[in-house]
Amino acid sequence: MPVLPSSLTAILSLLGAAFTAPTAQTFEALFAGFVGRVGEHTVCGMWQAARLAGRLHHSRAHDFFARARWSPEELGLLLLDFLVARFVDPESPIRLAVDATVFGRSGRKVHGAVWHYDPAVVPG
């Protein structure tokens, strides 16, 4: 696995709760490859930038996205907790903008539903 700066390792260790131990190692390698990659950020490109191509099979990187046990939602919440603790004053309110199109609500009583066509909503 690539050697990462201690400052980056500290941040990635906070996110480790979202992964199993082997998946966390793959995540760290892909993250290092993403940061170090020049050009397109493909899975194989990140694997090459992490200097793992030829040392570990690239299927490990692809399996991270296709089969590994981890939760993007949990990872996002861990990252949000870190960012809020680091950058937001505890006394300040947090204002969020939410894209309501992912909720799939429609109808006469939903404000703004007639103004926006959502192709993700299945009729019926």
Backbone as a chain_set.jsonl record, in Angstrom:
{"seq": "MPVLPSSLTAILSLLGAAFTAPTAQTFEALFAGFVGRVGEHTVCGMWQAARLAGRLHHSRAHDFFARARWSPEELGLLLLDFLVARFVDPESPIRLAVDATVFGRSGRKVHGAVWHYDPAVVPG", "coords": {"N": [[0.839, -1.18, 0.0], [0.375, 2.346, -0.571], [2.513, 4.851, 0.917], [1.36, 7.257, 3.057], [1.062, 10.763, 3.951], [1.188, 11.706, 7.418], [-0.785, 13.512, 8.235], [-2.836, 13.151, 6.373], [-3.357, 10.453, 6.772], [-4.399, 10.55, 9.343], [-6.872, 11.827, 8.939], [-8.097, 9.999, 7.19], [-8.242, 7.809, 8.883], [-10.28, 8.528, 10.588], [-12.441, 8.087, 8.992], [-12.496, 5.419, 8.775], [-14.339, 3.837, 10.132], [-16.447, 3.332, 8.481], [-15.81, 1.188, 6.958], [-14.72, -2.263, 6.447], [-11.679, -3.792, 7.672], [-9.919, -4.713, 5.467], [-11.191, -3.399, 3.34], [-10.912, -0.749, 4.074], [-8.172, -0.39, 3.697], [-8.03, -0.627, 0.912], [-9.605, 1.573, 0.21], [-8.005, 3.69, 1.193], [-5.793, 3.4, -0.499], [-6.976, 3.871, -3.032], [-7.846, 6.482, -2.608], [-5.403, 7.818, -2.255], [-4.376, 7.359, -4.796], [-6.26, 8.756, -6.307], [-5.774, 11.4, -5.527], [-3.129, 11.635, -6.36], [-3.229, 11.208, -9.081], [-2.743, 12.184, -12.42], [-4.544, 13.433, -15.039], [-7.22, 11.456, -16.425], [-9.423, 10.191, -13.962], [-9.796, 7.292, -13.578], [-10.688, 4.011, -12.292], [-8.631, 2.12, -12.687], [-6.626, 3.938, -13.317], [-6.313, 5.321, -10.893], [-5.38, 3.208, -9.37], [-2.944, 2.726, -10.607], [-1.668, 5.197, -10.095], [-1.417, 4.992, -7.371], [0.61, 3.282, -7.278], [0.187, 0.534, -7.345], [-0.427, -1.087, -9.426], [0.327, -4.076, -11.022], [1.439, -5.033, -8.693], [-0.63, -5.638, -6.925], [-3.66, -7.188, -7.883], [-5.82, -5.519, -10.181], [-8.498, -6.021, -9.909], [-9.166, -5.913, -7.279], [-9.439, -3.197, -6.742], [-11.638, -2.587, -8.393], [-13.55, -4.261, -7.252], [-13.936, -2.967, -4.864], [-15.809, -0.967, -5.395], [-17.864, -2.473, -6.522], [-18.436, -4.809, -4.971], [-17.548, -4.727, -2.314], [-18.09, -4.445, 1.243], [-19.392, -1.691, 2.417], [-20.687, 1.485, 3.394], [-21.819, 4.134, 1.579], [-23.437, 6.161, 2.595], [-22.888, 6.121, 5.357], [-20.165, 6.754, 5.269], [-20.335, 9.349, 4.202], [-21.68, 10.661, 6.303], [-19.791, 10.42, 8.368], [-17.719, 11.95, 7.275], [-19.041, 14.412, 7.121], [-19.467, 14.904, 9.884], [-16.781, 15.257, 10.68], [-16.061, 17.552, 9.147], [-17.894, 19.494, 10.068], [-17.235, 19.615, 12.808], [-14.685, 20.61, 12.568], [-14.808, 23.016, 11.068], [-17.093, 24.555, 11.632], [-18.598, 26.877, 13.744], [-19.67, 26.05, 16.97], [-21.846, 27.455, 17.991], [-23.153, 28.481, 15.839], [-25.809, 28.406, 13.416], [-26.549, 25.766, 11.082], [-27.001, 25.902, 7.716], [-28.675, 24.23, 5.194], [-28.876, 23.192, 1.804], [-31.115, 21.348, -0.013], [-31.647, 18.937, -2.485], [-34.626, 18.284, -3.635], [-35.556, 16.651, -5.63], [-34.774, 14.029, -5.511], [-36.445, 12.788, -3.76], [-38.836, 11.998, -4.871], [-41.493, 13.01, -4.781], [-44.723, 14.095, -5.756], [-47.574, 15.886, -7.063], [-50.691, 17.757, -6.595], [-50.577, 19.253, -4.23], [-47.953, 19.623, -3.596], [-45.556, 21.969, -3.29], [-44.341, 23.719, -6.045], [-44.186, 21.53, -7.728], [-45.323, 21.538, -10.251], [-43.621, 23.085, -11.684], [-41.329, 21.823, -12.302], [-40.002, 19.16, -14.119], [-39.382, 15.896, -13.284], [-37.385, 13.404, -14.282], [-36.753, 11.123, -12.892], [-38.867, 10.233, -11.42], [-41.149, 7.659, -11.299], [-44.019, 7.143, -13.186], [-47.309, 6.628, -11.825]], "CA": [[0.0, 0.0, 0.0], [1.184, 3.561, -0.615], [2.809, 5.547, 2.17], [0.635, 8.527, 3.052], [1.457, 11.691, 5.01], [0.473, 11.456, 8.673], [-1.982, 14.357, 8.305], [-3.863, 12.492, 5.573], [-3.673, 9.198, 7.459], [-5.258, 10.88, 10.49], [-8.222, 12.085, 8.431], [-8.642, 8.745, 6.667], [-8.543, 6.909, 10.002], [-11.592, 8.919, 11.104], [-13.45, 7.541, 8.091], [-12.335, 3.97, 8.769], [-15.493, 3.142, 10.713], [-17.392, 2.999, 7.409], [-15.268, 0.075, 6.18], [-14.02, -3.369, 7.093], [-10.23, -3.511, 7.634], [-9.351, -4.79, 4.116], [-11.802, -2.375, 2.496], [-10.298, 0.526, 4.455], [-6.87, -0.323, 3.019], [-8.285, -0.352, -0.505], [-10.072, 2.96, 0.138], [-6.843, 4.565, 1.358], [-4.991, 3.315, -1.723], [-7.694, 4.568, -4.099], [-7.827, 7.908, -2.292], [-4.052, 8.297, -2.585], [-4.292, 7.353, -6.251], [-7.095, 9.841, -6.822], [-5.057, 12.653, -5.285], [-1.887, 11.648, -7.121], [-3.458, 10.929, -10.495], [-2.778, 13.269, -13.394], [-5.358, 12.949, -16.153], [-8.514, 10.881, -16.067], [-9.445, 9.496, -12.674], [-10.445, 5.994, -13.679], [-10.299, 3.11, -11.208], [-7.286, 1.605, -12.995], [-5.705, 5.064, -13.224], [-6.022, 5.56, -9.476], [-4.578, 2.06, -8.927], [-1.593, 2.985, -11.118], [-1.095, 6.337, -9.376], [-1.072, 4.515, -6.025], [1.74, 2.37, -7.526], [-0.206, -0.825, -6.999], [-0.573, -1.864, -10.655], [1.381, -5.079, -11.132], [1.743, -5.576, -7.362], [-1.907, -6.218, -6.509], [-4.535, -7.239, -9.053], [-6.727, -4.369, -10.252], [-9.863, -6.412, -9.548], [-9.383, -5.471, -5.893], [-9.942, -1.825, -6.818], [-12.986, -2.623, -8.964], [-14.424, -4.899, -6.261], [-14.253, -1.983, -3.825], [-17.049, -0.296, -5.774], [-18.908, -3.409, -6.933], [-18.78, -5.884, -4.046], [-17.071, -4.535, -0.937], [-19.109, -4.074, 2.23], [-19.23, -0.374, 3.011], [-21.872, 2.302, 3.207], [-21.546, 5.519, 1.191], [-24.148, 7.06, 3.503], [-22.121, 6.198, 6.605], [-18.944, 7.495, 4.951], [-20.714, 10.753, 4.085], [-21.981, 11.201, 7.635], [-18.519, 10.552, 9.095], [-17.028, 13.103, 6.699], [-19.778, 15.598, 7.561], [-19.132, 15.122, 11.297], [-15.427, 15.808, 10.735], [-16.044, 18.909, 8.603], [-18.636, 20.387, 10.968], [-16.432, 19.797, 14.025], [-13.459, 21.345, 12.242], [-14.975, 24.309, 10.407], [-18.319, 25.269, 11.982], [-18.703, 27.342, 15.125], [-20.758, 25.31, 17.633], [-22.985, 28.335, 18.271], [-23.747, 28.936, 14.585], [-26.737, 27.467, 12.768], [-26.083, 25.17, 9.828], [-28.027, 26.007, 6.68], [-28.476, 23.204, 4.179], [-29.686, 23.196, 0.592], [-31.429, 19.956, -0.32], [-32.247, 18.692, -3.788], [-35.82, 17.497, -3.344], [-35.934, 15.778, -6.741], [-34.469, 12.631, -5.195], [-37.458, 12.246, -2.863], [-39.899, 11.414, -5.669], [-42.834, 13.466, -4.404], [-45.412, 14.867, -6.782], [-48.988, 16.07, -6.762], [-51.21, 19.129, -6.591], [-50.29, 19.962, -2.991], [-46.507, 19.739, -3.399], [-45.166, 23.273, -3.816], [-43.355, 23.747, -7.113], [-44.152, 20.294, -8.512], [-45.697, 21.812, -11.637], [-42.572, 23.869, -12.317], [-40.138, 21.018, -12.578], [-40.21, 17.779, -14.544], [-38.361, 15.023, -12.713], [-37.382, 12.14, -15.023], [-36.505, 9.994, -11.992], [-40.129, 9.794, -10.828], [-41.858, 6.672, -12.111], [-45.456, 7.436, -13.133], [-48.166, 5.579, -11.282]], "C": [[0.885, 1.244, 0.0], [1.399, 4.152, 0.775], [2.175, 6.929, 2.075], [1.164, 9.44, 4.144], [0.605, 11.463, 6.262], [-0.794, 12.301, 8.794], [-3.136, 13.734, 7.522], [-4.294, 11.179, 6.217], [-4.605, 9.448, 8.635], [-6.693, 11.118, 10.042], [-8.857, 10.792, 7.938], [-8.98, 7.765, 7.788], [-9.89, 7.255, 10.642], [-12.721, 8.323, 10.269], [-13.456, 6.018, 8.088], [-13.508, 3.196, 9.321], [-16.514, 2.731, 9.656], [-16.984, 1.74, 6.648], [-14.867, -1.092, 7.071], [-12.53, -3.068, 6.967], [-9.647, -3.632, 6.222], [-9.913, -3.714, 3.185], [-11.23, -1.005, 2.819], [-8.94, 0.685, 3.787], [-7.048, 0.004, 1.54], [-8.748, 1.084, -0.691], [-8.902, 3.932, 0.242], [-5.982, 4.568, 0.106], [-5.665, 4.064, -2.866], [-7.717, 6.073, -3.856], [-6.47, 8.511, -2.643], [-3.866, 8.358, -4.095], [-5.109, 8.458, -6.88], [-6.378, 11.175, -6.686], [-3.823, 12.748, -6.179], [-2.043, 11.481, -8.617], [-3.469, 12.205, -11.311], [-3.538, 12.724, -14.592], [-6.669, 12.391, -15.646], [-8.416, 10.07, -14.783], [-10.272, 8.222, -12.774], [-9.982, 5.125, -12.515], [-8.896, 2.57, -11.459], [-6.241, 2.717, -12.925], [-5.334, 5.39, -11.79], [-5.142, 4.446, -8.924], [-3.13, 2.231, -9.376], [-0.927, 4.112, -10.343], [-0.713, 5.964, -7.948], [0.091, 3.523, -6.074], [1.434, 0.934, -7.104], [-0.409, -1.697, -8.231], [0.617, -2.809, -10.793], [1.762, -5.698, -9.797], [0.519, -6.258, -6.765], [-2.84, -6.167, -7.713], [-5.558, -6.103, -9.008], [-8.169, -4.736, -9.918], [-10.189, -6.012, -8.103], [-9.948, -4.052, -5.869], [-11.364, -1.798, -7.366], [-13.982, -3.229, -7.975], [-14.789, -3.951, -5.126], [-15.594, -1.317, -4.125], [-18.19, -1.273, -6.045], [-19.361, -4.363, -5.836], [-18.419, -5.641, -2.584], [-18.206, -4.071, -0.03], [-18.732, -2.739, 2.866], [-20.452, 0.452, 2.645], [-21.478, 3.721, 2.803], [-22.236, 6.524, 2.114], [-23.376, 7.233, 4.81], [-20.825, 6.979, 6.4], [-19.242, 8.99, 4.862], [-21.006, 11.399, 5.426], [-20.722, 11.368, 8.479], [-17.736, 11.763, 8.598], [-17.714, 14.403, 7.119], [-19.48, 15.919, 9.021], [-17.756, 15.761, 11.443], [-15.413, 17.267, 10.281], [-16.76, 19.901, 9.519], [-17.822, 20.655, 12.232], [-15.225, 20.69, 13.762], [-13.718, 22.79, 11.814], [-16.201, 25.119, 10.828], [-18.295, 25.625, 13.461], [-19.88, 26.631, 15.789], [-22.004, 26.151, 17.908], [-23.715, 28.776, 17.005], [-24.74, 27.912, 14.04], [-26.104, 26.918, 11.488], [-27.237, 25.239, 8.839], [-27.691, 25.006, 5.581], [-29.38, 23.464, 2.988], [-29.879, 21.739, 0.196], [-32.079, 19.886, -1.69], [-33.425, 17.749, -3.582], [-36.207, 16.553, -4.475], [-35.649, 14.318, -6.438], [-35.525, 11.997, -4.296], [-38.669, 11.685, -3.593], [-41.306, 11.81, -5.262], [-43.428, 14.264, -5.551], [-46.866, 15.029, -6.362], [-49.37, 17.529, -6.688], [-50.774, 19.909, -5.369], [-48.799, 20.08, -2.683], [-46.054, 21.024, -4.079], [-44.095, 23.12, -4.898], [-43.333, 22.513, -7.993], [-44.503, 20.54, -9.972], [-44.597, 22.565, -12.379], [-41.397, 23.026, -12.78], [-40.539, 19.611, -12.994], [-39.061, 16.948, -14.0], [-38.388, 13.684, -13.438], [-37.16, 10.922, -14.134], [-37.788, 9.448, -11.377], [-40.824, 8.848, -11.796], [-43.351, 6.968, -12.022], [-46.235, 6.276, -12.511], [-48.401, 5.743, -9.895]], "O": [[2.007, 1.212, 0.505], [0.582, 3.978, 1.679], [2.425, 7.675, 1.129], [1.665, 8.958, 5.161], [-0.559, 11.073, 6.166], [-1.775, 11.857, 9.391], [-4.284, 13.785, 7.961], [-5.477, 10.84, 6.202], [-5.502, 8.647, 8.898], [-7.631, 10.66, 10.695], [-10.021, 10.518, 8.232], [-9.911, 6.972, 7.651], [-10.566, 6.377, 11.177], [-13.818, 8.082, 10.773], [-14.321, 5.398, 7.47], [-13.664, 2.014, 9.015], [-17.357, 1.872, 9.913], [-17.728, 1.271, 5.787], [-14.697, -0.942, 8.281], [-12.154, -2.166, 6.219], [-8.931, -2.724, 5.8], [-9.192, -3.182, 2.341], [-11.078, -0.177, 1.921], [-8.591, 1.784, 3.355], [-6.307, 0.815, 0.983], [-8.335, 1.748, -1.642], [-8.815, 4.887, -0.53], [-5.493, 5.618, -0.309], [-5.008, 4.809, -3.592], [-7.616, 6.853, -4.803], [-6.393, 9.579, -3.25], [-3.268, 9.301, -4.613], [-4.697, 9.039, -7.884], [-6.374, 11.984, -7.614], [-3.509, 13.82, -6.696], [-1.063, 11.603, -9.352], [-4.118, 13.185, -10.946], [-3.201, 11.657, -15.105], [-7.17, 12.784, -14.593], [-7.441, 9.354, -14.556], [-11.316, 8.092, -12.134], [-9.011, 5.452, -11.834], [-8.062, 2.561, -10.554], [-5.102, 2.475, -12.524], [-4.179, 5.699, -11.498], [-4.259, 4.7, -8.104], [-2.2, 1.925, -8.629], [0.242, 4.007, -9.973], [0.206, 6.549, -7.377], [0.508, 2.992, -5.045], [2.292, 0.221, -6.582], [-0.55, -2.914, -8.108], [1.77, -2.39, -10.693], [2.348, -6.78, -9.766], [0.626, -7.33, -6.17], [-2.811, -5.204, -8.48], [-6.091, -5.768, -7.95], [-8.984, -3.848, -9.668], [-11.351, -5.801, -7.757], [-10.832, -3.745, -5.069], [-12.208, -1.061, -6.855], [-15.119, -2.768, -7.871], [-15.834, -4.11, -4.495], [-16.414, -1.124, -3.227], [-19.354, -0.941, -5.823], [-20.543, -4.699, -5.766], [-18.958, -6.312, -1.704], [-19.144, -3.403, -0.465], [-17.866, -2.672, 3.738], [-21.163, 0.138, 1.69], [-20.869, 4.44, 3.595], [-21.701, 7.599, 2.386], [-23.226, 8.348, 5.31], [-20.433, 7.772, 7.255], [-18.486, 9.806, 5.389], [-20.629, 12.546, 5.665], [-20.594, 12.342, 9.22], [-17.161, 12.511, 9.389], [-17.042, 15.384, 7.437], [-19.263, 17.081, 9.364], [-17.577, 16.691, 12.23], [-14.826, 18.121, 10.945], [-16.285, 21.019, 9.72], [-17.73, 21.799, 12.677], [-14.798, 21.439, 14.64], [-12.945, 23.687, 12.152], [-16.336, 26.271, 10.415], [-18.01, 24.785, 14.315], [-20.977, 26.608, 15.231], [-23.1, 25.607, 18.042], [-24.783, 29.38, 17.089], [-24.543, 26.705, 14.183], [-25.227, 27.549, 10.897], [-28.315, 24.701, 9.089], [-26.559, 24.949, 5.102], [-30.518, 23.905, 3.148], [-28.911, 20.987, 0.083], [-32.958, 20.685, -2.012], [-33.237, 16.549, -3.378], [-37.103, 15.728, -4.298], [-36.244, 13.442, -7.067], [-35.503, 10.784, -4.09], [-39.459, 10.959, -2.99], [-42.228, 11.006, -5.393], [-42.728, 15.014, -6.231], [-47.327, 14.385, -5.42], [-48.521, 18.42, -6.714], [-50.612, 21.126, -5.454], [-48.423, 20.583, -1.624], [-46.154, 21.155, -5.298], [-43.072, 22.469, -4.684], [-42.533, 22.447, -8.926], [-44.025, 19.818, -10.847], [-44.651, 22.668, -13.605], [-40.567, 23.484, -13.566], [-41.318, 18.95, -12.309], [-37.895, 17.266, -14.233], [-39.314, 12.898, -13.237], [-37.363, 9.794, -14.582], [-37.803, 8.327, -10.869], [-41.059, 9.185, -12.956], [-43.903, 7.041, -10.924], [-45.869, 5.109, -12.653], [-49.107, 4.937, -9.289]]}, "num_chains": 1, "name": "protein.A"}
